Amino acid sequence: MFQLKKREEEQKLEQTATAEGSAEQPEEKAPAAAPEEAQPSAARAEERSGAIAAISEEERAEFEEFKKQKKILEIKRLLKMIDHTLLKQTATRADVKKLCAEAKDYGFASVCVQPVYVADCFRYLKDAQAIKIACVVGFPMGENKTETKVYETKKALADGADEIDMVVCISAIKNGDYGYVKKEIKKVVKAARGCPVKAIIETSLLTQSEMIKAAECARDAGAAYVKTSTGYFGSGAKAEDVRLLKQTVKGVCLVKASGGIKNADQFKEMVDAGADRIGTSSGIEIAEGIKKQER
């Protein structure tokens, strides 16, 4: 009896252990469904390829337009450095009118004329006030008395001039009378009443030492620019002279190169040397040359 009871208890224990073991085993998961094919259809691949090509073409077009606009801006910047000049005593009113029309068409900085034509330029440029009128004073020798240059300056402003290109007294430079040179420029600057004065020192007639001292006079007397030449004497502007003037004024005033600058290569040479403004009677030829170089 005892043995039978013991056997029944052992069977119960075995059944309990079996049940517990079954409960501890994790339930087997059904295998994951196989993913669908990831490869796009031939039509979809072709569509995607076309979209990529279209984007690339659009980007290329945008980049080409960017380059084009950048070139246009650079051309405009360079042309805005030109003082379109006509100083011949044989120039007629029709010539001056044409000069103004060209300045408007090309977007030059200014027209530079003799005193007798300032009032005419003022009329011709009424609808283009961004283009300045520059008038020469004491031109071309520079040997007028200071009071004459002061009067010319005031009269030019009354007629409509925006800028004054004055020739300094060259004989005073050659005599070493830099006090006179500085005082003269100062008086013209005062008469200009805030309008830019460009002091022409005629570099081709000066030694290097005279150039430096004359440029210092222009700088210290309040001139807006020191200018190389009238174009009437000697060889005119030289790149090495422009560099020397630029170094001398040290950014206190600007440098204008003029005299003998007739093509785009000469123009670029002066700009590379440090010129901030270029005076030339060959503005159209230079402008067309710049456009060809920038294409």
C-alpha positions as CSV (number, residue, x, y, z in Angstrom):
1,M,0.0,0.0,0.0
2,F,2.8,2.3,1.0
3,Q,4.7,1.5,-2.2
4,L,1.6,2.2,-4.4
5,K,1.1,5.6,-2.7
6,K,4.7,6.5,-3.2
7,R,4.5,5.6,-6.8
8,E,1.5,7.8,-7.4
9,E,3.2,10.8,-5.7
10,E,6.3,10.3,-8.0
11,Q,4.1,10.3,-11.1
12,K,2.4,13.6,-9.9
13,L,5.8,15.2,-9.5
14,E,6.9,14.1,-13.0
15,Q,3.7,15.5,-14.5
16,T,4.2,18.8,-12.7
17,A,7.8,19.1,-13.9
18,T,6.8,18.4,-17.4
19,A,4.1,21.1,-17.3
20,E,6.5,23.7,-15.9
21,G,9.2,22.8,-18.5
22,S,6.7,23.3,-21.3
23,A,5.7,26.7,-19.9
24,E,9.3,28.0,-19.8
25,Q,10.1,27.2,-23.5
26,P,9.4,30.3,-25.7
27,E,6.8,30.0,-28.3
28,E,8.3,29.5,-31.7
29,K,7.7,32.5,-34.1
30,A,6.4,32.0,-37.5
31,P,9.1,32.7,-40.1
32,A,9.2,36.3,-41.3
33,A,7.7,36.8,-44.6
34,A,10.2,37.2,-47.4
35,P,10.5,40.9,-48.4
36,E,9.3,41.9,-51.8
37,E,11.8,42.4,-54.5
38,A,13.6,45.8,-53.9
39,Q,14.7,46.3,-57.4
40,P,12.6,49.0,-59.2
41,S,10.9,48.1,-62.4
42,A,12.6,49.1,-65.7
43,A,10.1,51.9,-66.1
44,R,10.8,53.3,-62.7
45,A,14.6,53.1,-63.2
46,E,14.2,55.0,-66.4
47,E,12.0,57.7,-64.8
48,R,14.6,58.2,-62.0
49,S,17.4,58.4,-64.5
50,G,15.5,61.1,-66.4
51,A,14.9,63.1,-63.2
52,I,18.6,63.1,-62.3
53,A,19.5,64.2,-65.8
54,A,16.9,67.0,-65.6
55,I,18.3,68.2,-62.3
56,S,21.8,68.2,-63.6
57,E,20.8,70.1,-66.7
58,E,19.0,72.7,-64.6
59,E,22.1,73.0,-62.3
60,R,24.3,73.4,-65.3
61,A,22.1,76.2,-66.7
62,E,22.1,78.0,-63.4
63,F,25.9,77.8,-63.1
64,E,26.3,79.1,-66.7
65,E,23.9,82.0,-65.9
66,F,25.9,82.7,-62.7
67,K,29.1,82.9,-64.7
68,K,27.5,85.1,-67.3
69,Q,26.2,87.6,-64.6
70,K,29.5,87.6,-62.9
71,K,31.3,88.6,-66.1
72,I,28.7,91.3,-66.8
73,L,29.2,92.8,-63.3
74,E,33.0,92.7,-63.8
75,I,32.7,94.5,-67.1
76,K,30.5,97.2,-65.5
77,R,32.9,97.6,-62.7
78,L,35.8,98.2,-65.1
79,L,33.9,100.5,-67.3
80,K,32.9,102.5,-64.2
81,M,36.6,103.4,-63.8
82,I,36.8,105.3,-67.0
83,D,36.8,109.1,-67.3
84,H,35.6,109.4,-71.0
85,T,37.8,112.4,-72.1
86,L,37.6,115.0,-74.9
87,L,40.0,117.9,-74.4
88,K,41.0,118.8,-78.0
89,Q,40.6,122.5,-78.8
90,T,39.1,121.4,-82.2
91,A,36.2,119.5,-80.4
92,T,32.8,120.7,-81.5
93,R,29.5,120.8,-79.6
94,A,28.4,117.8,-81.6
95,D,31.5,115.9,-80.5
96,V,30.8,116.7,-76.9
97,K,27.1,115.6,-77.3
98,K,28.4,112.3,-78.7
99,L,30.9,111.9,-75.9
100,C,28.0,112.2,-73.4
101,A,25.8,109.7,-75.3
102,E,28.7,107.2,-75.3
103,A,29.3,107.7,-71.6
104,K,25.6,106.9,-71.0
105,D,25.7,103.8,-73.3
106,Y,28.8,102.3,-71.7
107,G,28.2,103.4,-68.1
108,F,31.5,105.3,-67.7
109,A,32.4,107.2,-64.5
110,S,32.5,110.6,-66.1
111,V,33.0,112.8,-69.1
112,C,36.1,115.0,-68.8
113,V,35.9,118.3,-70.8
114,Q,37.3,121.8,-71.2
115,P,35.6,124.6,-69.1
116,V,33.7,125.9,-72.2
117,Y,31.7,122.7,-72.5
118,V,30.7,122.0,-68.9
119,A,27.3,123.7,-69.2
120,D,26.6,121.7,-72.4
121,C,27.5,118.4,-70.7
122,F,25.2,119.4,-67.8
123,R,22.3,119.6,-70.3
124,Y,23.2,116.5,-72.2
125,L,23.5,114.4,-69.0
126,K,20.4,115.6,-67.2
127,D,18.8,112.2,-67.5
128,A,22.0,110.4,-66.4
129,Q,23.2,112.0,-63.2
130,A,25.2,109.0,-62.2
131,I,27.7,110.1,-64.8
132,K,29.8,112.8,-63.4
133,I,31.1,115.9,-65.3
134,A,34.8,116.5,-64.8
135,C,36.3,119.9,-65.8
136,V,40.0,120.6,-66.3
137,V,41.6,123.6,-64.5
138,G,44.9,125.2,-65.2
139,F,45.1,122.9,-68.2
140,P,47.4,121.8,-69.7
141,M,50.5,123.7,-68.5
142,G,49.6,124.3,-64.8
143,E,51.3,127.7,-64.8
144,N,48.3,129.8,-64.1
145,K,48.2,131.8,-60.9
146,T,46.5,130.1,-58.0
147,E,43.7,132.7,-57.9
148,T,43.0,131.9,-61.6
149,K,42.7,128.2,-60.8
150,V,40.4,129.0,-57.9
151,Y,38.2,131.1,-60.2
152,E,38.1,128.4,-62.9
153,T,37.1,125.9,-60.2
154,K,34.2,128.0,-58.9
155,K,33.0,128.8,-62.4
156,A,33.1,125.1,-63.4
157,L,31.0,124.1,-60.4
158,A,28.5,126.9,-61.2
159,D,28.2,125.5,-64.8
160,G,27.4,122.0,-63.5
161,A,30.8,120.3,-62.9
162,D,31.0,117.5,-60.3
163,E,34.8,116.9,-60.3
164,I,37.9,119.1,-60.9
165,D,41.0,117.9,-62.6
166,M,43.6,120.6,-61.9
167,V,47.2,120.8,-63.2
168,V,49.5,121.8,-60.3
169,C,52.2,124.4,-60.8
170,I,54.9,122.2,-62.4
171,S,57.6,124.9,-62.2
172,A,57.0,125.1,-58.4
173,I,57.8,121.4,-58.2
174,K,60.9,121.8,-60.3
175,N,62.0,124.7,-58.0
176,G,61.4,122.5,-55.0
177,D,58.8,124.9,-53.7
178,Y,56.5,122.3,-52.3
179,G,54.9,124.7,-49.8
180,Y,53.5,126.6,-52.8
181,V,52.3,123.4,-54.4
182,K,50.5,122.2,-51.3
183,K,49.0,125.6,-50.6
184,E,47.7,125.9,-54.2
185,I,46.0,122.5,-54.1
186,K,44.5,123.3,-50.7
187,K,42.9,126.5,-52.1
188,V,41.4,124.7,-55.1
189,V,40.1,121.9,-52.8
190,K,38.4,124.6,-50.7
191,A,36.9,126.3,-53.7
192,A,35.6,122.9,-54.9
193,R,33.4,122.7,-51.8
194,G,33.5,118.9,-51.3
195,C,33.6,118.0,-55.0
196,P,36.6,115.7,-55.8
197,V,39.8,117.4,-56.9
198,K,42.3,115.4,-59.0
199,A,45.8,117.0,-58.8
200,I,47.7,116.4,-62.0
201,I,51.4,116.3,-61.4
202,E,52.7,115.4,-64.9
203,T,54.8,112.5,-63.9
204,S,56.7,112.2,-67.2
205,L,58.4,115.6,-66.5
206,L,59.4,114.7,-62.9
207,T,62.1,112.7,-61.2
208,Q,61.1,109.9,-58.8
209,S,61.8,112.1,-55.8
210,E,59.8,115.0,-57.3
211,M,56.9,112.6,-58.0
212,I,56.9,111.4,-54.4
213,K,57.0,114.9,-52.9
214,A,54.3,116.2,-55.3
215,A,52.0,113.2,-54.4
216,E,52.5,113.9,-50.7
217,C,51.5,117.5,-51.3
218,A,48.3,116.4,-53.1
219,R,47.6,113.8,-50.4
220,D,48.1,116.2,-47.5
221,A,46.3,119.1,-49.1
222,G,43.0,117.1,-49.4
223,A,43.0,116.1,-53.0
224,A,40.7,113.1,-53.8
225,Y,43.2,111.9,-56.4
226,V,46.7,112.3,-57.5
227,K,46.7,112.1,-61.3
228,T,49.7,111.1,-63.5
229,S,49.4,113.3,-66.6
230,T,47.6,115.6,-68.9
231,G,48.5,113.5,-71.9
232,Y,50.0,116.6,-73.6
233,F,53.6,116.2,-72.5
234,G,56.1,113.3,-72.3
235,S,55.1,109.7,-72.4
236,G,52.1,109.9,-70.2
237,A,51.1,107.2,-67.6
238,K,53.5,104.4,-66.7
239,A,52.6,101.4,-64.5
240,E,55.7,101.9,-62.4
241,D,54.7,105.6,-61.7
242,V,51.2,104.5,-60.7
243,R,52.7,102.0,-58.3
244,L,54.9,104.6,-56.8
245,L,52.1,107.1,-56.4
246,K,49.9,104.4,-54.8
247,Q,52.6,103.5,-52.3
248,T,53.1,107.2,-51.5
249,V,49.5,108.2,-50.8
250,K,49.0,105.1,-48.7
251,G,45.2,105.0,-49.3
252,V,44.6,108.6,-48.0
253,C,43.6,109.5,-51.5
254,L,43.2,107.7,-54.8
255,V,45.3,107.5,-58.0
256,K,44.2,108.4,-61.5
257,A,46.2,107.2,-64.5
258,S,45.9,109.2,-67.7
259,G,47.9,109.9,-70.8
260,G,48.6,107.4,-73.6
261,I,46.2,104.7,-72.4
262,K,44.6,103.5,-75.7
263,N,43.6,99.9,-75.4
264,A,42.3,97.2,-73.0
265,D,45.8,95.8,-72.3
266,Q,47.2,99.2,-71.2
267,F,44.0,99.8,-69.2
268,K,44.4,96.5,-67.3
269,E,48.1,97.2,-66.8
270,M,47.2,100.5,-65.0
271,V,44.5,98.9,-63.0
272,D,46.8,96.1,-61.9
273,A,49.4,98.7,-60.9
274,G,46.9,100.3,-58.5
275,A,45.0,103.0,-60.5
276,D,41.5,103.7,-59.2
277,R,40.4,105.8,-62.2
278,I,41.6,105.9,-65.8
279,G,41.4,109.0,-68.0
280,T,41.4,108.3,-71.7
281,S,40.1,109.6,-75.0
282,S,39.9,106.0,-76.2
283,G,37.1,104.9,-73.9
284,I,35.1,103.1,-76.6
285,E,38.1,101.1,-77.9
286,I,39.0,100.1,-74.4
287,A,35.4,99.2,-73.5
288,E,35.1,96.9,-76.5
289,G,38.4,95.3,-75.8
290,I,37.4,94.6,-72.1
291,K,34.2,93.0,-73.3
292,K,36.2,90.7,-75.6
293,Q,38.6,89.7,-72.9
294,E,35.8,89.0,-70.4
295,R,33.9,86.7,-72.8
